Amino acid sequence: MKNLVARVLTSLLLGVLLLGSGAQAQQPQRVIKANIPFDFVVGTRIFPAGRYSLVRIEPSLLELRDSDGHVLANVLTQSVLTLSSPASPKLRFEAEGGRHVLTQVWQENESIGQQIPQSKSGTRAVRKGSGHVQTAEVDNAR
């Protein structure tokens, strides 16, 4: 009898785990297409001005893609909260002396955004700067 109960519980647990992972895999990827008019930094890499896509793969993972869809960088993010959800997607850059660092990504109508952690040296450089915040033109396509 114990053996039968153990098998049933194991089967139920496996079923729940499989359904849970399948549901997460079916979440649609969120895409922000942007024309970024200046060179910018993501993590430790510098990218030239141009058309890019930011794709949310998971709640804490972004992919930066070029205009041909090639993956240029994977970025781990942290959640950040706002009281007013943006009506359109937004990319936030902190600027310091001509250097633009991508710091936040906001999806349309979502109050939880993605913040890109900066290296200690990058954080110090941004804090010493003017605190100028810049956004890029974002297409409303997903």
Secondary structure by P-SEA (a helix, b strand, c coil): caaaaaaaaaaaaaaaaaaaaaaaaaccbbbbbbbccbbbbcccccccccbbbbbbccccbbbbbcccccccbbbbbbbbbbccccccbbbbbbbccccccccccccccccbbbbbbbcaaaaaaaaacccbbbbccccccc
